[in-house]
Amino acid sequence: MKLDDTIRAVQQALGIDVDGNAGPQTWEAIYNRIRRLRMTRERLEKAFFVGGIIAGIGTPVAILIAFWGLRAQLQSSVIAEESKWTLEVDKVFIDHPEFQPYFERNQPISNNDASCLRVAAVADFMMDGMETILETETGGVNKGWESWIYDSFANSPILRERLCQNPTWYPELYSKFQNWKKAPKQKAGAVPD
């Protein structure tokens, strides 16, 4: 291929008059094409840069959204389990109202009492749930739960006795109990701050 054939091919590709001479019109068209290509490349680079930033921000945002959704599901599951446990405790006292004085009226139970082992088992069952609530509540324990737990211990020698016999079984509950013992006496329903 000769030089003027090459110039003609370039002129044709650029869409200008094809005369075989590399004059000002040809050089201007070549310059404009290079400039457009460079601008297109710069735009692509900017688009990839911006896209990278968006992806860089988007990925953590997507992870955060997924985390909050999972957290909400977990919280719902915890609430459902707490509700189920509460109903089980209620059922114990419906089925055995004779146990209520040991948990609500500050009545001690004698080791010779035929119900002593069952009452102790109910105390352990209640503390299992209380410990779970204290361990799983995010952002602090609900004041209603805390008041109920406090009142339960304030009104139940068997709960206090079982907790003091087995403090390592219920570390969160035992820690709260120790703090309550140090606080000035409160009336029922009032949790010390």
Secondary structure, 3 states (H helix, E strand, C coil): CCHHHHHHHHHHHHCCCCCCCCCHHHHHHHHHHHHHHHHHHHHHHHHHHHHHHHHHHHHHHHHHHHHHHHHHHHHHHHHHHHHHHHHHHHHHHHHCHHHHHHHHCCCCCCCCCCCHHHHHHHHHHHHHHHHHHHHHCCCCCCHHHHHHHHHHHHCCHHHHHHHHHCHHHCHHHHHHHHHHHHCCCCCCCCCCC
